[in-house]
């Protein structure tokens, strides 16, 4: 067995030795050039067949082993480019560009690949290298120009585009980009030329026609633009994207009609095109076609139910169409979509304000304020509070805005103004003084400070602030700053009416200043001021102030003539009122009535016409020309036959001593309004004047046939002291009346006891005051004081009770105690009207007029310069030897009386409106 194994081993060794003897000791490897040629040949065969994937599979391993094989890299790069593998081809192109720096085709390919990959800066460098190496190659310049355009370097691209247009004029792409270049430069003529060449060279390309249409629209050639768009429509009738582009083109050119047409075409081709719906909604809303806009907005709302902007647009459309409930629901849905956003609540508040619902608007503004809105929203909320009369709340909001923007003086001014309207002058004065220390040149703050002083009748202190508020920087000692800080010496009187700066003056401050000057007898300066106002900013207020100043100068007719000839006469009722009043003051009622008749012809509203004719009738009544007044009332009645006009006619007939005609008209009025006390009173007055003592019998006889005379019969019976007889007559004949007549009679009988005894069971402050006066007249001082205290307890602002109470203290020789108490309280509560009034009266009664002046100034401010307060201030000033200021106050009251004949509408001064609270208590 071991022998067999040994023999086999020897045989195998001999066989192997024979095989090895036939082979060389070491085989020689194949040469790299031969291998490279073989690989390239095989790769080229695959490339000729178009199998670029095989080329890549063949060459990638080889290039990794032999990275310096340029031919293999070139072919591999071509294969990668053919396969669209630009990122993989880019490293090979960079290597080849470094290896072969003078090959322009290689640099151009590198630039194109880099442009394709978004590496525009590197692409620009590579393409510039290619153009530099071969400047006569158009293809390189085309790619370079395209890259430069992508980099927004149009001027550099234009150089190559112009070279290409000269060398290769038939390339549509070059002409198209040149058209875009000149369009950007604004050279519309050259842009149009190249756009037309683009269309001729490539008539089936839509971009060229769109560019030509756009440029033609910019040049105002709507016909050419329409032709190009129509051609596009015929060439591509089903292309919705192209229809959208045409529509956008006309929309940018503000051709809404064509834009709407093409947007609708795009919508027909693409019914679910949301952009077309948005564009149509915008266009329809711009042209007030809110119903059509709403249709598209609602389509968008169904498509995008959570889009807050669409919900906002839906609310706007509904509000414009006066579908306020739907608008409210849309805004509430918007608020639910954006619960942390203040904007929907602001729009909701504005909607409520437009509807006149201030309470809901306030709630919406509160919701907006919880979300920290900008200061503009805070200002809106404060403005609403001011309109609702909540001036203290408005002041709080302005204080919040002031904390948000401490460097803006506007909020301090608005806060002080709100406090002044809330009759908190002490706080307002402190705020204004503090603000003026920080912003001494702010015109609005200066104007408000001047108005604050003017309301306190501190006119000497108010004037410098008012002048600064009007833009006339008056410095001390009569120096007026003009121009660039140059100071010119002027006299104090001429500096008052100096020229304004470019600032639009505050009309409130100007009105206060004019009123002050007129009361001080400086009408010429007021005229110059008003002329300057009318030159800078014409307004009805300035024109009326000018007329008042001319009236003070004795030129009443001249002022009336200018007002009547002014253009504002036909636009502003206040000018017509002032004109008529001026003619009345000039003792020419005929021209005053003619002014009102002319105004009745100018206005279109029927109620305004009737009111104007009624004013003209009132002018004739003041002139004791009753027939003319009746004629005008007849004319007004033909326009609108209203019961107030009939009652006015009856009153004038009675004034003209025509009781028979008045009785006939009153019977007609009473037939229309049998329950109206005024109509019954007019009938009773006419019957008493016509029949005197026999009026009761005659009216009772008529009442048998006309039950609507029940009220007049009872009033006549009251006048003739035959009340019981009248009631007996009515109850006896009640069964003969119709049910409606019986109900009417019962209503008059039920109201008769209250008419006969007008005093209610609970005494009112006027009744208590009257009883206190009677007790004081009978020297029952304790009872009078007790009644005054009761009246004050019922109505704290009933000022006559304070005056009578203090007179009783004086008669008891206990006025010093009252002076001490009321002055202490008044100084603690400086904006309390009753306390300051009582302190002023107490000091005046005790002879301390100089001290009383300060309290009277507070009362004047708190009552908005009521005439009674001004008269009492004048008395204290006169007693304190301030004769000039006392004369100014009395002049103010005289002017107010002179101009308040037809109400205070044509007397717009800020310091002239009487306070209702003082007027109710001071008469």
Buried (B, 14 or more C-beta within 10 A) or exposed (E): EEEEEEEEEEEEEEEEEEEEEEEEEEEEEEEEEEBBEEBBEBBBEBBEEEBBEBBBEBBBEBBEEBEEBEBBBBBBBBBBBBBEBBEBBBEBBBBBBEEEEEBBBBBBBBBBBBBBBEBBEBBBBBBBBBBEBBEEBBBBBBBBBBBBBBBEBBEBBBEBBBBBBEEBEEBBBBBBBBBBBBBBEEEBEBBBBBBBBBBEBBEEBBBBBBBBBBBBBBBEBBEBBBBBBEBBBEBBEEBBEBBBBBBBBBBEBEBBEBBBBBBBBBBEBBEEBBBBBBBBBBBBBEEEBBEBBBBBBBBBBEEEEEBBEBBBBBBBBBBBBEBBEBBBBBBBBBBEBBEEBBBBBBBBBBBBBEBEBBEBBBBBBEBBBEBEBEBEBBBBBBBBBBEBEBBBBBBBBBBBBBEEEEEEBBBBBBBBBBBBBBBBBBBBBEBBEEBBEEBEEBBBBBBBBBBBBBBBBBBEEBBBBBBBBBBBBBEEEEBBBBEEEEEEEBEEEEBBBBEBBEEEBBBBBBBBBBBBBBBBBBBBBBBBBBBBBBEBEEBBBBBBBBBBBBBBEEBBBBBBBBBBEBEBBEEBBBBBBBBBBBBBBBEBBEBBBBBBBBBBEBBEEEEBBBBBBBBBBBBBBBBEBBEBBBBBBEBBBEBEEBEEBBBBBBBBBBBBEBBEBBBBBBBEBBEEBBBBEBBBBBBBBBBBBBBEEEBBEBBBEBBEEBBBBBBBBBBBBBBBEBBEEBBEBBEEBBEEBEEEBBEBBEBBBEBBEEEEEEEEEEBBBBBBBBBBBEBBEEEBBEBBBBBBBBBBEBBBBBBBBBBBBBBBBBBEEEBEEBBEBBBEBBEEEBBBBBBBBBBBBBBBBBEBBBBBBBBBBBBBBBBBBBBBBBBBBBBBBBBBEBEEBBBBBBBBBEBBEBBBBBEBEBBBBBBBBBBEBBBBBBE
